[in-house]
Amino acid sequence: MTTDEDGAIAKLERLNANLVKVEELSQRLIAAMARRKGGDPGLQGPSHDIFVKAAMAYVAEMMQNPSKVLEHQISYWGKSLKHYIEAQQALAKGTLAAPEDNTPTDRRFSDPAWSTHPYFNYLKQQYMLSAEAMQNAVNNLEHVDPRDKRRIDYFTKQIIDMFSPTNFLGTNPEALARAVETDGESLVRGLENLVRDIEANDGDLLVTLADREAFRVGENIASTEGAVVFRNRLFELIQYAPLTETVHRTPLVIFPPWINKFYVLDLKPQNSMIRWIVEQGFTVFVVSWANPDASYRDVGLEDYIEEGFLTAISQVKEITQEPKVNTIGYCIAGTTLSLTLALMEKRRDRSVRSATFFTTLTDFSDQGEMAVFLEEDFLKGIEREVQKKGYLHAFYMSRTFSYLRSNDLIYQPAIRSYMMGETPPAFDLLYWNGDGTNLPARMAVEYLRGLCDKDSFARDGYSAFGETLTLRDVKVPLCAIACEADHIAAWKASYAGIQKMGSKDKTFILSQSGHIAGIVNPPTKKKYGHYVNSDMSLSTEDWRNAAEFHEGSWWPRWAEWLRGRSGARIPARVPGDSDHPVLEPAPGSYVLVRPTA
């Protein structure tokens, strides 16, 4: 038998073995999908009303301005026909080559075959032409409410992105080439990845973004040395061990968002903001929130304020024997810290010396890209879901945020994992992104209805504890950091809220990049810069135009601001005291709890 024959037999055996694996995996896939319980229809997509409004607006456009619609249609038909003829002419020359391609650069189509192979290039160009035509049709709609138009535009883009030829095996040259090169092994590995993700989410599909085996919480991530020194039903209080001989007298309490785990601020040591702050000579406490189940059904924002924020501040004061603390609130925790500070002002409680807000919204008049999910159909769907379960599962928040950047967080990871059969990258930030938390039923509705939908805090005041809390009641010195490309908390909306606060001492910093990368931006990386402008009486446009740009991280600038409000240096403190013994090493137990199914 020849070497070629041996090789052919070996390839055939591998192919047959892969077919057997595909059969086995297909059975697992069917079983996994059968476990899908199905959520509320209101959480699966927008109501049909939005599509009816889009159709009616287009028909109205046709009736009132037929020449405009006809011009749009003829333009699309003309471009498509021209493209077809050019492709035919290229083939008629007898060479396997694509025609001239003037479509915009798009990293989804980075594989050379999209530019050189006539079949794949034809698909790409026709897709780009169709996408442009669909987008133009939406942009030209005039007989529709601006909020509805925003939603139509958003969901049209979702449809366009979903139908990209890169997302389908038969029209993805890179995936097809990989399948041939590996004798189908890449497709088997991809199917294994798909089955694993569906099994992990009880029949729903949520793409794994990072290698789950690459990190261990408390070992190579969330590993800054410290200890849990207090615990109640809502949070564990972590005090970090000092890394300097002396520390500033006033302690710092960090309140991370409870939509995700606290260790976004304590990733790998070189990315850990918590470790960096400790290294600057501050006594640092962090709140690690509980991951709620159905027993937390009736936990609301008042509970988070009283049992969470106020209790944590009180415990830190007791442990350090200091009358005041400095605070940080990140995202939703920044919103709730603002409510807490307003309440403390009403109660004449002067326990907080300063507040720092990371990507915090308190004025929701501009809800940014999240606005498309803050309409009645989705809100009612959430209300029905939490009423039934007692909590909002982490799956829904994770999926919502992913769809705000669907190409980066859904389609491209799915292609690499399911079509190419690749293991997800060992990326600490993406690992954290996939480690979500549930939200208590009452709290979720109060936040979405009272703060986001009604915008009560920035308007007439938010009612809590028998008080009416307003932004004017936030009077402590404050520093706010917003992010230029933030798709969750738009920087202009963040600025508007800070502008309305009653404090006479305000600092606003605008970081480059987005909601996470703009905050987790270590100085050593020298990656993203930031803008500063001391005049907060200006409009957002004028503030940004007059702002000074500085290279590198905003962390050192903020640390200098904090030093001026943290008192003299004293001998470093070790975690806990006689009344607050160490309960367990950091990062504690609450951070390890996975979302309830």
C-alpha positions in Angstrom: 0.0 0.0 0.0 1.4 3.4 -0.9 2.0 6.4 1.3 -0.8 8.3 -0.5 -3.2 5.4 0.1 -2.2 5.3 3.8 -2.9 9.0 4.1 -6.3 8.7 2.3 -7.3 5.9 4.7 -6.2 7.9 7.7 -8.2 10.9 6.5 -11.3 8.7 5.9 -11.0 7.2 9.4 -10.7 10.7 11.0 -13.7 11.9 9.0 -15.8 8.8 10.1 -14.8 9.4 13.7 -15.8 13.0 13.4 -19.2 12.0 12.0 -19.8 9.6 15.0 -18.9 12.6 17.3 -21.4 14.8 15.4 -24.1 12.2 15.9 -23.4 12.0 19.7 -23.2 15.8 20.0 -26.4 16.2 18.1 -28.3 14.0 20.6 -26.8 16.1 23.4 -27.9 19.3 21.6 -31.5 18.1 21.3 -31.6 17.1 24.9 -30.1 20.5 26.0 -32.5 22.5 23.9 -35.5 20.4 25.3 -34.6 21.8 28.8 -35.3 25.4 27.7 -38.1 26.7 29.8 -38.6 29.9 27.7 -38.8 33.3 29.3 -41.5 35.9 29.0 -42.2 36.8 25.4 -41.7 40.5 26.3 -38.1 39.7 27.0 -37.4 37.9 23.7 -37.8 41.0 21.5 -39.8 44.2 20.9 -43.5 44.0 20.6 -45.1 43.7 17.2 -46.2 47.4 17.5 -42.8 48.6 16.6 -42.8 46.7 13.3 -46.4 47.9 12.5 -45.3 51.5 13.1 -42.3 51.1 10.8 -44.5 49.6 8.1 -47.1 52.3 8.5 -44.5 55.0 8.4 -43.0 53.6 5.2 -46.5 53.3 3.5 -47.2 57.0 4.5 -43.9 57.9 2.9 -44.9 56.1 -0.3 -48.2 57.9 -0.4 -47.0 61.4 0.4 -43.6 61.3 -1.3 -43.6 58.5 -3.9 -40.8 60.0 -5.9 -38.5 59.8 -2.9 -39.3 56.2 -2.3 -39.0 55.3 -6.0 -35.6 57.1 -6.2 -34.4 55.0 -3.2 -35.6 51.7 -4.8 -34.2 52.5 -8.2 -30.9 53.4 -6.7 -30.7 50.0 -4.9 -31.8 48.1 -8.0 -29.3 50.0 -10.1 -26.4 49.3 -7.8 -27.4 45.6 -7.5 -27.7 45.2 -11.3 -24.4 47.0 -11.9 -22.7 44.7 -9.3 -24.1 41.6 -11.0 -22.9 42.7 -14.4 -19.4 43.5 -13.1 -19.2 40.1 -11.5 -20.3 38.4 -14.7 -17.8 40.4 -16.8 -15.0 39.4 -14.4 -15.9 35.7 -14.8 -16.1 36.1 -18.6 -12.4 37.0 -18.7 -11.7 33.4 -17.8 -9.9 34.2 -14.5 -11.0 33.4 -11.0 -11.0 37.0 -9.8 -13.4 39.5 -8.2 -14.5 42.7 -9.8 -13.6 46.1 -8.5 -14.7 46.5 -4.8 -15.4 49.9 -3.4 -17.3 48.8 -0.4 -16.2 50.3 3.0 -13.6 48.6 5.1 -15.3 46.2 7.6 -13.2 44.0 9.9 -15.8 41.2 9.7 -14.6 40.7 6.1 -10.8 40.7 6.9 -10.2 37.2 5.3 -8.5 37.7 1.9 -11.1 35.5 0.2 -13.8 38.2 0.7 -11.7 40.4 -1.6 -10.2 38.0 -4.1 -12.7 35.1 -4.5 -15.5 36.0 -6.9 -18.2 34.1 -5.1 -17.4 35.4 -1.6 -16.8 38.9 -2.9 -20.1 38.9 -4.6 -21.9 37.9 -1.4 -20.0 40.6 0.6 -20.7 43.4 -1.9 -24.4 42.5 -2.3 -24.8 42.3 1.5 -23.2 45.7 1.9 -25.5 47.2 -0.8 -28.6 45.6 0.9 -27.5 46.8 4.3 -27.0 50.3 3.0 -30.4 50.3 1.4 -32.2 49.1 4.5 -30.4 51.7 6.7 -31.2 54.5 4.2 -34.9 53.4 4.2 -35.0 53.8 8.0 -33.1 57.0 8.1 -35.5 58.6 5.6 -38.6 57.7 7.7 -40.3 61.0 8.6 -43.8 60.0 9.8 -42.8 58.3 13.0 -42.2 59.4 16.7 -38.5 60.0 17.4 -38.4 57.4 20.2 -40.0 54.8 17.9 -37.6 55.7 15.1 -34.7 55.1 17.5 -36.0 51.7 18.2 -36.7 50.9 14.5 -33.1 52.0 13.7 -31.7 49.9 16.5 -33.5 46.7 15.6 -33.0 47.2 11.9 -29.2 47.2 12.6 -29.6 44.1 14.7 -31.3 42.3 11.7 -28.6 43.6 9.3 -25.8 42.4 11.6 -27.5 39.0 12.1 -27.7 38.3 8.4 -24.1 39.0 7.6 -22.7 36.2 5.4 -19.9 35.8 7.9 -22.4 34.4 10.4 -23.2 31.3 8.3 -21.0 28.3 7.7 -21.8 28.0 4.0 -20.9 31.6 3.3 -17.9 32.0 5.5 -14.7 31.2 3.6 -12.4 31.1 6.7 -14.6 28.6 8.5 -15.0 26.4 5.4 -11.2 26.4 4.8 -10.6 25.5 8.5 -13.1 22.6 8.1 -11.2 21.2 5.1 -7.8 21.6 6.7 -8.9 19.7 9.8 -10.9 17.0 8.1 -14.0 18.4 9.9 -12.4 18.4 13.3 -13.0 22.2 13.7 -16.7 21.7 13.1 -16.8 18.9 15.8 -15.0 21.2 18.3 -17.4 24.0 17.3 -20.4 21.8 17.9 -18.9 20.7 21.3 -18.6 24.4 22.2 -22.2 25.1 21.1 -23.6 22.2 23.1 -21.6 23.2 26.1 -22.9 26.8 26.1 -26.5 25.6 25.6 -26.2 23.1 28.4 -24.7 25.7 30.7 -27.7 28.0 30.1 -30.5 25.5 30.4 -31.4 25.4 26.7 -30.8 29.1 26.0 -27.8 30.3 24.0 -25.3 32.7 25.6 -21.9 32.6 23.9 -18.9 32.0 26.2 -16.6 34.9 25.8 -13.6 33.7 27.8 -11.9 30.5 28.7 -13.6 29.4 31.9 -10.6 27.2 32.8 -8.1 30.0 32.6 -9.1 31.8 35.8 -9.8 30.9 39.4 -11.4 33.7 41.5 -9.2 34.2 44.5 -6.1 32.7 42.8 -5.1 34.5 39.6 -8.0 36.9 39.5 -9.6 38.8 42.5 -6.4 37.9 44.3 -5.4 41.1 46.2 -4.7 40.2 49.8 -7.4 41.1 52.3 -10.1 39.7 54.5 -13.9 39.6 55.0 -14.5 41.6 58.2 -18.3 41.9 58.2 -21.2 40.1 56.5 -25.0 40.5 56.4 -27.6 39.1 53.9 -26.8 41.8 51.3 -23.0 42.0 51.3 -19.6 41.0 52.6 -17.3 43.8 53.6 -13.7 43.2 52.5 -10.8 45.1 54.0 -7.5 44.9 52.0 -4.2 44.4 53.6 -1.9 47.4 53.4 1.0 47.6 50.9 2.6 50.6 52.5 4.0 51.3 56.0 1.7 54.3 56.4 -1.8 55.1 55.0 -4.0 58.2 54.8 -6.3 58.5 57.8 -9.6 58.6 56.1 -10.6 55.1 54.8 -12.1 54.5 51.3 -15.2 52.4 50.7 -15.9 51.1 47.2 -19.4 50.2 46.2 -19.3 48.2 42.9 -22.5 47.5 40.9 -24.5 44.5 42.0 -25.3 43.7 38.4 -21.9 42.1 38.2 -19.2 40.9 40.6 -17.0 43.4 42.4 -13.7 42.0 41.0 -14.0 44.0 37.8 -11.9 46.3 39.9 -9.6 43.5 41.0 -8.7 41.6 37.8 -5.2 40.2 37.2 -2.7 42.0 39.5 -1.4 44.2 36.6 -5.0 45.3 35.9 -6.3 45.6 39.4 -7.5 49.0 40.4 -8.0 47.9 44.0 -4.4 46.8 44.3 -3.2 50.0 42.7 -5.3 52.2 45.2 -3.9 50.2 48.1 -0.4 50.8 46.8 -1.0 54.5 46.9 -1.4 54.4 50.7 -5.2 54.2 51.2 -7.1 51.9 53.6 -9.5 50.3 51.1 -12.8 48.5 51.8 -14.9 46.9 49.1 -18.5 45.7 49.3 -19.0 42.3 47.7 -22.7 42.0 47.1 -24.8 38.8 47.5 -26.1 37.0 44.4 -29.9 37.0 45.0 -32.2 34.1 44.7 -36.0 34.0 45.1 -35.8 34.6 48.8 -34.7 38.2 48.0 -38.0 38.9 46.1 -39.0 41.8 48.4 -35.5 43.4 48.7 -35.7 46.9 47.3 -33.6 50.0 46.8 -34.3 51.1 50.4 -32.8 47.8 51.6 -29.7 48.4 49.5 -29.4 51.9 50.9 -30.0 50.9 54.6 -28.6 47.4 54.9 -26.0 48.0 52.2 -24.5 51.5 51.9 -25.3 52.9 55.3 -24.4 49.7 57.1 -21.1 49.5 55.2 -20.2 53.1 56.0 -21.0 52.5 59.7 -18.9 49.4 59.9 -15.9 51.0 58.3 -16.2 53.9 60.7 -16.2 51.4 63.6 -13.3 49.4 62.3 -11.1 52.4 61.6 -12.3 54.6 64.5 -12.7 57.4 62.0 -15.7 59.8 61.9 -15.7 60.1 58.1 -15.1 57.9 55.1 -14.5 58.5 51.4 -16.7 56.6 49.0 -16.8 55.3 45.4 -19.9 54.2 43.5 -19.7 52.5 40.2 -22.6 52.5 37.7 -25.9 51.5 39.5 -24.0 51.7 42.8 -23.1 55.3 41.9 -26.7 56.0 41.4 -27.6 54.4 44.7 -24.7 56.1 46.5 -26.2 59.4 45.2 -29.6 58.5 46.8 -27.8 57.5 50.0 -25.9 60.9 50.1 -29.2 62.7 49.6 -30.8 60.8 52.4 -27.8 61.5 54.7 -28.1 65.2 53.9 -31.8 65.0 55.0 -30.7 63.2 58.2 -27.8 65.6 58.8 -25.4 62.6 58.7 -21.9 63.9 57.9 -20.2 60.5 57.7 -19.1 60.9 54.1 -16.2 63.2 53.4 -16.2 62.8 49.6 -17.8 60.8 46.8 -16.4 59.5 43.5 -18.7 58.3 40.8 -17.7 55.9 38.0 -19.9 56.0 34.9 -22.9 57.0 37.0 -26.3 58.0 35.7 -28.6 60.1 38.0 -30.3 62.0 35.3 -32.1 59.6 32.9 -33.6 62.1 30.6 -31.1 60.8 28.0 -31.0 57.0 28.4 -28.5 56.5 25.7 -28.4 53.2 23.8 -30.2 51.5 26.6 -33.4 53.5 25.7 -34.5 50.9 23.2 -34.9 48.4 26.1 -36.6 50.9 28.4 -40.0 50.9 26.7 -43.3 49.5 27.9 -43.0 46.1 26.1 -39.7 45.3 27.7 -40.5 46.8 31.1 -43.8 44.9 31.4 -41.9 41.7 30.3 -39.4 42.2 33.2 -42.2 42.9 35.6 -44.0 39.6 34.7 -40.7 37.7 34.8 -39.7 38.9 38.2 -43.2 38.5 39.6 -43.1 34.8 38.6 -39.5 34.1 39.7 -38.7 36.6 42.5 -35.6 37.8 40.7 -34.3 38.8 37.3 -31.9 36.2 36.1 -28.4 37.3 35.1 -28.9 35.8 31.7 -31.2 38.7 30.6 -28.9 41.5 31.7 -25.9 39.8 30.1 -27.8 39.2 26.8 -29.1 42.8 26.8 -25.6 44.3 27.2 -24.2 41.9 24.6 -26.7 43.1 22.0 -25.6 46.6 22.4 -22.4 45.5 20.8 -23.6 42.4 19.0 -20.8 42.0 16.5 -18.1 42.2 19.2 -19.9 40.3 21.9 -22.1 37.8 20.0 -21.4 37.1 16.4 -17.6 37.3 16.2 -17.2 35.2 19.4 -19.8 32.7 18.0 -17.9 32.4 14.7 -14.6 31.7 16.4 -16.1 29.2 18.9 -18.8 27.4 16.9 -17.5 27.6 13.3 -13.8 27.7 13.8 -13.8 25.4 16.8 -11.5 27.6 18.8 -11.2 27.8 22.6 -12.4 31.3 23.9 -9.5 33.6 24.8 -8.0 33.7 28.3 -9.1 37.3 28.8 -9.8 38.4 32.4 -12.2 41.1 31.6 -14.3 38.9 29.4 -14.2 36.2 32.1 -15.7 38.7 34.6 -18.3 39.7 32.0 -19.6 36.2 31.9 -19.8 35.9 35.7 -23.1 37.7 36.2 -25.5 38.1 39.1 -29.3 38.1 39.6 -31.3 41.1 40.6 -34.0 41.1 43.3 -37.5 41.5 41.9 -38.6 44.6 43.8 -35.2 46.3 43.4 -35.2 45.7 39.6 -38.7 47.2 39.1 -38.0 50.2 41.4 -34.8 51.0 39.6 -36.2 50.6 36.1 -39.6 52.3 36.8 -38.7 54.9 39.4 -35.2 56.0 38.3 -34.9 55.1 34.6 -38.4 55.4 33.3 -39.8 58.2 35.5 -36.4 59.9 36.0 -37.8 60.9 39.4 -34.4 61.6 41.1 -33.5 64.3 38.6 -37.1 65.7 38.3 -39.5 66.0 41.2 -37.5 63.8 43.6 -37.3 60.1 44.5 -39.5 59.0 47.5 -37.7 56.9 50.0 -37.7 56.6 53.8 -40.5 59.1 54.0 -38.3 61.7 52.3 -38.2 63.2 48.8 -34.6 62.9 47.6 -33.3 65.2 44.9 -29.9 65.7 43.2 -29.7 69.1 45.0 -29.4 67.2 48.2 -26.0 65.7 47.2 -23.6 68.2 48.7 -20.4 66.4 49.5 -17.2 67.1 47.5 -17.3 64.9 44.4 -15.4 63.6 41.5 -17.1 62.0 38.5 -15.4 59.9 35.9 -17.4 59.2 32.7 -16.3 57.4 29.5 -16.4 58.9 26.0 -17.6 55.7 24.2 -19.8 54.4 27.1 -22.8 52.6 25.5 -24.5 52.0 28.9 -24.1 55.3 30.8 -23.6 58.0 28.1 -21.1 60.6 29.3 -23.3 63.6 28.5 -26.1 62.2 30.7 -23.7 61.5 33.5 -22.4 65.1 33.2 -26.0 66.4 33.3 -26.7 64.6 36.6 -23.5 65.7 38.2 -24.2 69.3 37.1 -27.5 69.3 39.0 -26.0 68.0 42.2 -25.8 70.5 45.1 -22.1 70.1 45.8 -20.0 73.3 45.5 -16.9 71.2 45.0 -17.1 69.2 41.7 -14.6 67.6 39.4 -15.5 65.9 36.2 -13.1 63.7 34.2 -13.9 62.3 30.8 -11.9 59.1 30.0 -11.5 57.7 26.5 -13.0 54.3 25.7 -16.1 52.6 27.2 -18.0 51.6 30.3 -15.3 49.2 31.6 -12.1 49.8 29.7 -12.3 53.5 30.4 -12.4 52.8 34.1 -10.1 49.8 34.3 -7.2 51.7 32.7 -3.9 51.2 34.6 -1.3 53.9 34.2 1.3 51.3 33.2 -0.5 50.5 30.0 -0.5 54.1 28.7 -3.5 53.3 26.6 -6.4 55.7 27.0 -6.2 59.3 27.8 -8.7 61.7 29.5 -10.1 65.2 29.3 -10.5 67.7 32.2 -12.3 71.0 32.5 -13.0 72.8 35.8 -15.9 74.8 34.5 -19.0 72.7 35.0 -21.4 75.5 34.2 -20.9 74.8 30.5 -23.1 72.7 28.3 -21.7 69.3 27.4 -20.6 70.4 24.0 -18.8 73.5 25.3 -17.3 71.6 28.2 -15.8 69.0 25.8 -14.6 71.6 23.3 -12.8 73.6 26.0 -11.5 70.5 27.9 -7.7 69.8 28.1 -6.6 66.4 26.8 -4.0 64.4 28.8 -2.3 61.3 27.7 -2.6 58.2 29.9 -4.8 57.0 32.7 -6.9 59.3 34.9 -6.0 57.2 37.9 -3.1 59.4 39.1 -5.1 62.6 38.7 -7.9 61.1 40.8 -5.6 59.7 43.4 -4.2 63.2 43.9 -7.7 64.6 44.3 -8.5 61.9 46.9 -5.3 62.6 48.9 -6.4 66.1 49.4 -9.5 64.7 51.1 -8.0 61.8 53.0 -6.1 63.4 55.9 -2.6 62.9 57.3 -0.6 59.6 57.1 -0.8 57.2 60.0 0.6 53.7 60.6 -1.0 51.2 58.2 -4.0 49.3 59.4 -4.4 45.5 59.3 -7.9 44.1 58.4 -10.5 43.9 61.2 -10.4 44.6 64.9 -11.4 42.9 68.1 -15.1 43.5 67.3 -14.7 42.6 63.6 -12.6 39.4 63.5 -11.5 38.1 60.1 -14.3 35.9 58.8 -12.4 34.5 55.9 -9.7 35.6 53.4 -10.7 37.8 50.4 -12.4 37.6 48.0 -14.9 35.9 50.4 -17.8 33.6 49.6 -20.5 35.8 48.1 -18.4 36.4 45.0 -18.3 32.7 44.3 -22.1 32.2 44.1 -23.3 31.5 40.6 -26.7 32.7 39.4 -29.7 30.6 40.4 -31.1 28.6 37.5 
